[in-house]
Amino acid sequence: MMNVLIAVVSMAVVLGIMIVIHELGHHLVAKLFGVRVEVFSVGFGKRLFGFRMGETDYRLSALPFGGYVKMAGENPMEQRTGDPGEFASHPRWQRILIALAGPAMNVILAVGLLTAVFMVNYEQAYWADKPAKVSSVDKDSPAAKAGVQPGDLIVRIGNVQNPTWEDVALQTMLSTREPVSLAVARENQTLSLSLKPEASGPNEIGTTGLWAQQPIKVTAIETDMPLYKAGVRIGDEIKALDGKHFDSIPPIQEFLAQKNGAPVEVTVARNATEFKTTVTPVISETSGTKRFRLGFASNPSIKLKLPFAQALTRSFDQNKKFAFLIVELVQKMAERKVSIKQLQGPVGIAQATGEAAREEGWAPLMLIMSAISLNLGIFNLLPIPILDGGLILLTLVESVIRRDIDQRIKERIYQTAFVFLVLFAMVVVYNDVAKTALFSKILP
């Protein structure tokens, strides 16, 4: 129950901040151009308290889920009165900038939050920004069927040249219904291959069966298993088993299976020293499969602390990369090339923010906030009436034809868009609930 409460409260706070920042963008630019802003509300519903400054009522309302700005004459369904303070009375270029300001504030916030995390405390997977050198390939996996072999260097995937492992992950996660082309360097030759990722999990994220090269650092250990009893601890690095070096987990699992329970000599590095210990693997079940195990996990990470200029540049690059990924997801959904299950609705957002809030430190929550803010900004730029992008589109159309769109036509457009968004939201929420129910069945 406490976890549910944390999830709900954290989601309300995060979304509230995102929406208020979004509306603040509209408010500031509207004020700049002389549009009469009647209400700036933090929250919805009944006004609790506030103050009036000029023509604007700044208020705190009863329902703390975001906020809104009410500008005079902003409702496109209403006829103009000719009041110079109304939104519709201003030049179209000003209306476009007012509409752009909300999403722009969300994007700026996303860049700012990620910059702060990069400057103070950012932890990323060891392999994320490394060249895509393949350590191992799961048997019968999509990568194996495509012909990828251990030792291959992926030199191109899709349109990305010399990709990192993060690029590979991003290119494959949205390609569950169509193959992605890649080129690998192998023994002085370059081979062109076609890889079709496999949809995995409730979110149907594309998986490949590829494993990156990385040090085998112990990041979790089971205290009742052989490795812990032999004196190995979290933070140690396993350098070799029986003198053989490994740079990913699957080959270790295969090696232990071949040993069939026989003792193995483990070379361990701790700080600047190495020691050897002999352990006997035991059969244990993990992820529904029984195998010989030593009882540890290895998901090494790298901590970054960058100066402001580097942090800002890296944040901008990351946000640009993820912005294009969001656009690609929307495009592929429209083309029915990816499942709508890859979208996260309110339940998924609550789970993610709740998990981040329970983690140590503020960085995980800042990362989630940055991602949500970027998503909110990009989503609002979609050319759908009711959204900011739809208002921009219709205003551009009116600029081209040099007259306002007929009011009856505009009403039908907005009514259709409203129905579409309601149905879309219902589908997303339904999938959210269904995925949560599935998780409750598969998680212990």
C-alpha positions in Angstrom: 0.0 0.0 0.0 2.9 2.4 0.8 4.4 1.8 -2.6 1.1 2.6 -4.3 0.8 5.8 -2.3 4.4 6.8 -3.2 3.7 6.1 -6.9 0.5 8.2 -6.9 2.0 11.1 -5.0 5.3 11.1 -7.1 3.3 11.0 -10.3 1.1 13.9 -9.2 4.1 16.0 -8.2 6.1 15.2 -11.4 3.2 15.7 -13.8 2.1 18.8 -11.9 5.5 20.4 -12.3 5.7 19.4 -16.0 2.2 20.9 -16.8 2.7 24.1 -14.8 6.0 24.7 -16.5 4.3 24.1 -19.9 1.5 26.5 -19.0 4.0 29.0 -17.7 5.5 29.1 -21.2 2.2 30.0 -22.8 1.6 32.6 -20.0 4.9 34.4 -20.4 4.8 34.7 -24.1 1.1 35.7 -24.1 1.9 38.5 -21.6 4.8 39.6 -23.8 2.5 40.1 -26.8 -0.2 41.8 -24.8 -2.8 38.9 -24.8 -5.1 39.3 -21.8 -4.4 36.3 -19.5 -7.5 35.9 -17.2 -6.4 33.0 -15.1 -3.1 31.2 -14.2 -4.0 28.2 -12.1 -1.8 25.7 -10.3 -4.2 22.7 -10.1 -7.8 22.4 -11.4 -11.2 22.7 -10.0 -12.3 25.0 -7.2 -10.1 28.0 -6.4 -8.6 27.7 -2.9 -6.7 31.0 -2.7 -4.6 33.3 -4.8 -4.0 36.9 -5.7 -4.7 39.2 -8.6 -2.0 41.0 -10.5 -3.2 43.3 -13.2 -5.8 41.4 -15.3 -4.6 37.9 -14.2 -5.9 35.8 -11.3 -3.1 33.7 -10.0 -4.6 30.9 -8.0 -4.1 27.6 -6.3 -6.9 25.2 -7.1 -8.2 22.1 -5.3 -7.0 19.3 -7.6 -3.2 19.3 -7.7 -2.8 17.6 -11.1 -1.0 20.2 -13.2 -2.6 23.6 -14.0 -3.9 25.8 -16.8 -3.8 29.2 -18.4 -7.0 30.9 -19.6 -6.5 33.6 -22.2 -9.2 35.8 -23.4 -10.6 34.6 -26.8 -8.4 31.5 -26.9 -11.3 29.1 -27.5 -11.4 28.5 -31.3 -15.1 27.6 -31.1 -16.0 31.1 -30.1 -16.6 34.0 -32.4 -14.2 36.9 -32.2 -15.4 40.1 -30.5 -12.6 42.3 -31.9 -11.2 43.0 -28.4 -7.5 43.8 -29.0 -6.6 41.8 -25.8 -8.0 38.6 -27.1 -5.8 35.8 -28.3 -7.5 35.6 -31.7 -7.1 39.3 -32.3 -3.3 39.0 -32.4 -1.2 38.4 -35.6 -0.9 34.7 -36.5 2.8 34.6 -36.0 2.3 35.7 -32.4 -0.3 33.0 -31.8 2.1 30.5 -33.2 4.8 31.6 -30.8 2.4 31.5 -27.9 1.5 27.9 -28.8 5.1 26.9 -29.3 6.1 28.4 -25.9 4.5 25.6 -23.8 6.3 22.7 -25.5 9.5 24.7 -25.7 9.5 25.2 -21.9 9.1 21.4 -21.5 12.1 20.8 -23.8 14.2 23.4 -22.0 13.3 21.8 -18.7 14.3 18.4 -20.0 17.7 19.7 -21.1 18.2 21.6 -17.8 17.3 18.6 -15.6 19.6 16.3 -17.5 22.4 18.9 -17.5 22.1 19.1 -13.7 22.3 15.3 -13.3 25.3 15.1 -15.6 27.1 17.8 -13.5 26.4 16.2 -10.1 25.8 12.4 -10.3 25.0 10.4 -13.4 25.3 6.6 -13.6 25.1 4.8 -16.9 25.5 1.3 -18.0 29.2 0.5 -18.7 28.4 -0.6 -22.3 26.2 2.4 -23.2 28.7 4.6 -25.0 31.1 1.9 -26.1 31.6 0.7 -29.7 29.2 -2.1 -30.5 31.6 -5.0 -30.3 29.7 -8.3 -29.8 30.9 -10.5 -26.9 28.3 -13.3 -27.3 25.0 -14.1 -29.1 22.2 -16.1 -27.5 21.4 -19.3 -29.2 18.4 -19.2 -31.6 18.0 -15.5 -30.9 17.2 -12.9 -33.6 20.8 -11.9 -33.8 21.9 -15.6 -34.2 19.3 -16.0 -37.0 20.6 -12.9 -38.7 24.2 -14.3 -38.7 25.8 -12.1 -36.1 28.8 -13.8 -34.4 30.8 -13.2 -31.3 33.7 -10.9 -32.1 31.7 -8.9 -34.8 31.9 -5.1 -34.6 28.6 -3.5 -35.7 29.8 -0.6 -37.9 26.3 0.5 -39.0 22.7 -0.1 -37.9 19.9 1.6 -39.8 21.3 5.0 -40.7 23.6 5.2 -37.8 27.3 4.8 -38.6 29.8 3.5 -36.0 27.1 3.0 -33.4 27.5 2.7 -29.7 25.6 0.0 -27.8 23.1 2.6 -26.8 22.5 3.4 -30.5 21.9 -0.3 -31.2 19.4 -0.6 -28.3 17.5 2.4 -29.5 17.4 1.3 -33.1 16.2 -2.2 -32.3 13.7 -1.5 -29.5 11.1 -0.1 -32.0 11.7 -2.6 -34.8 9.7 -5.6 -33.7 7.5 -5.8 -36.8 10.2 -5.0 -39.5 13.9 -5.9 -39.9 16.6 -3.4 -39.3 19.7 -3.5 -41.6 23.1 -3.6 -40.1 26.7 -4.0 -41.2 29.3 -5.9 -39.2 33.1 -5.9 -39.5 34.5 -9.5 -39.4 38.0 -10.6 -40.3 38.9 -7.8 -42.7 35.5 -7.8 -44.4 32.2 -6.0 -43.9 29.0 -8.0 -44.1 25.5 -6.6 -44.6 22.9 -8.4 -42.5 19.2 -8.0 -41.7 18.1 -8.3 -38.1 14.4 -8.6 -37.0 14.2 -8.0 -33.2 11.8 -10.1 -31.1 9.0 -8.4 -29.1 9.6 -9.1 -25.4 7.7 -8.4 -22.2 4.4 -6.5 -21.6 5.8 -3.4 -23.4 6.8 -5.5 -26.5 10.3 -4.0 -26.6 12.5 -5.4 -29.3 15.2 -7.7 -28.1 18.1 -9.2 -30.1 20.1 -11.7 -28.1 23.3 -9.6 -28.4 25.7 -9.1 -25.5 28.2 -6.3 -25.2 31.7 -6.7 -24.0 32.2 -5.5 -20.4 34.1 -6.4 -17.3 32.5 -9.0 -15.0 32.1 -6.8 -12.0 30.0 -8.2 -9.2 27.0 -5.9 -8.7 24.8 -8.3 -6.7 25.6 -11.4 -4.9 23.5 -14.1 -3.1 24.8 -14.7 0.4 23.8 -18.4 0.4 25.6 -19.2 -2.8 29.2 -20.5 -3.5 30.8 -17.2 -4.6 29.9 -15.3 -1.4 30.9 -18.2 0.8 34.3 -18.1 -1.0 34.9 -14.5 0.1 33.8 -12.6 -3.1 31.9 -9.4 -2.5 30.1 -6.7 -4.4 32.5 -4.5 -6.3 35.0 -7.3 -7.0 35.8 -8.2 -10.6 36.0 -11.7 -11.8 39.0 -11.8 -14.1 39.0 -15.5 -15.1 37.6 -18.9 -14.4 40.2 -21.7 -14.6 42.4 -19.1 -16.2 39.9 -18.3 -19.0 38.9 -14.7 -19.5 35.2 -13.7 -20.0 33.6 -10.4 -21.0 29.9 -11.2 -20.7 27.6 -13.5 -18.7 26.3 -16.1 -21.2 29.8 -17.6 -22.0 30.2 -18.0 -18.2 26.9 -19.9 -18.0 28.0 -22.2 -20.9 31.4 -22.8 -19.2 29.8 -23.8 -15.9 27.4 -26.1 -17.8 30.3 -27.8 -19.5 32.1 -28.2 -16.1 28.9 -30.1 -15.0 29.4 -29.1 -11.3 33.1 -29.6 -11.1 35.1 -27.1 -9.0 36.4 -24.0 -10.8 39.3 -21.7 -9.9 38.1 -18.1 -9.8 40.6 -15.2 -10.2 39.2 -12.1 -8.5 40.5 -8.5 -8.6 39.8 -6.3 -5.6 41.1 -2.7 -5.7 44.7 -3.1 -6.9 45.2 -6.8 -5.8 44.2 -10.2 -7.2 43.5 -13.4 -5.4 42.3 -16.9 -6.4 39.7 -19.1 -4.8 38.1 -22.4 -5.7 34.3 -22.7 -5.7 31.9 -25.5 -6.6 28.9 -24.4 -8.7 25.5 -25.5 -7.6 22.3 -26.1 -9.5 19.8 -23.3 -8.8 16.8 -21.9 -10.6 16.8 -18.4 -12.0 14.2 -16.9 -14.4 12.4 -20.2 -14.5 15.5 -22.2 -15.6 17.7 -24.5 -13.6 21.4 -24.2 -14.3 24.8 -24.4 -12.6 25.4 -21.1 -10.8 27.9 -19.3 -8.6 25.3 -16.8 -7.3 26.1 -13.3 -8.6 25.0 -10.7 -11.1 27.1 -8.3 -13.2 25.6 -5.1 -14.5 28.5 -2.7 -14.2 28.0 1.0 -14.6 30.1 4.2 -14.9 29.6 7.3 -12.9 29.9 10.7 -14.6 30.5 14.2 -13.2 30.9 16.7 -16.0 31.7 20.4 -16.1 28.8 22.6 -17.1 29.7 23.0 -20.8 30.2 19.3 -21.4 27.1 18.5 -19.3 25.0 20.9 -21.4 26.3 19.5 -24.7 25.7 15.9 -23.6 22.2 16.8 -22.4 21.3 18.5 -25.6 22.6 15.6 -27.7 20.7 13.0 -25.5 17.5 15.0 -25.7 17.8 15.4 -29.4 18.4 11.7 -29.8 15.3 10.8 -27.7 13.2 13.4 -29.3 13.8 11.8 -32.7 13.0 8.5 -31.1 9.7 9.7 -29.9 8.8 11.0 -33.3 9.8 7.7 -34.9 7.7 5.8 -32.4 4.6 7.9 -33.3 5.3 7.5 -37.0 5.7 3.7 -36.7 2.5 3.4 -34.6 0.6 5.3 -37.3 2.1 2.8 -39.9 1.3 -0.1 -37.5 5.0 -1.1 -37.4 5.1 -1.0 -33.6 2.6 -1.9 -30.9 0.8 0.8 -29.0 1.8 -1.3 -25.9 5.2 0.5 -26.1 3.4 3.7 -24.8 3.3 4.3 -21.1 0.0 5.7 -19.7 -0.7 7.0 -16.2 -0.2 3.6 -14.5 3.1 3.1 -16.2 4.2 6.6 -15.3 3.1 6.1 -11.7 5.2 2.9 -11.5 8.3 4.6 -13.0 8.1 7.7 -10.9 7.4 5.6 -7.8 10.4 3.4 -8.4 12.6 6.5 -9.0 11.3 8.2 -5.8 12.2 5.1 -3.7 15.8 5.0 -5.1 18.6 6.6 -3.2 19.4 10.2 -4.1 17.5 12.6 -6.4 19.2 11.7 -9.7 16.8 8.8 -10.7 13.7 11.1 -10.2 15.4 13.9 -12.1 16.0 11.5 -15.0 12.4 10.4 -15.0 11.2 14.1 -14.9 13.5 15.0 -17.8 12.1 12.1 -19.9 8.5 12.9 -19.1 9.0 16.6 -19.8 10.6 15.9 -23.2 7.7 13.5 -24.0 5.1 16.1 -23.0 6.8 18.7 -25.1 7.1 16.5 -28.2 3.6 15.1 -27.8 2.0 18.5 -27.6 3.7 19.4 -30.9 1.8 16.7 -32.8 -0.4 18.2 -35.5 -3.6 17.2 -33.7 -6.2 19.9 -33.1 -6.7 20.6 -29.3 -3.0 20.1 -28.9 -0.5 23.0 -29.4 0.7 21.4 -32.6 -2.8 21.3 -34.0 -3.3 25.0 -33.3 0.0 25.8 -35.0 -1.0 23.7 -38.0 -4.4 25.4 -38.4 -2.9 28.8 -38.0 -0.3 28.0 -40.6 -3.1 26.9 -43.0 -4.9 30.1 -42.4 -1.7 32.0 -43.1 -1.4 30.3 -46.4 -5.0 30.8 -47.5 -4.9 34.3 -46.1 -8.2 34.0 -44.2 -9.8 32.2 -41.2 -11.0 28.7 -41.7 -14.8 28.6 -41.6 -16.1 28.3 -38.1 -18.3 25.3 -38.8 -15.4 23.4 -40.4 -13.2 24.3 -37.4 -15.8 23.0 -35.0 -16.0 19.7 -36.8 -12.2 19.4 -36.8 -12.0 20.0 -33.1 -14.9 17.7 -32.3 -13.3 14.9 -34.3 -9.9 15.5 -32.7 -11.5 15.4 -29.2 -13.1 12.0 -29.9 -9.9 10.7 -31.3 -7.9 11.7 -28.2 -10.4 10.3 -25.8 -10.4 6.9 -27.6 -6.6 7.0 -27.8 -6.4 7.7 -24.1 -8.8 4.8 -23.3 -6.7 2.4 -25.3 -3.5 3.5 -23.6 -5.0 3.2 -20.1 -6.5 -0.2 -21.0 -3.1 -1.4 -22.1 -1.5 0.1 -19.0 -3.9 -1.8 -16.7 -3.5 -5.0 -18.7 0.4 -4.8 -18.5 0.2 -4.1 -14.8 -2.0 -7.2 -14.3 0.5 -9.3 -16.3 3.4 -8.0 -14.3 1.6 -9.0 -11.1 1.4 -12.6 -12.4 5.0 -12.9 -13.6 6.7 -11.1 -10.8 7.4 -13.0 -7.5 
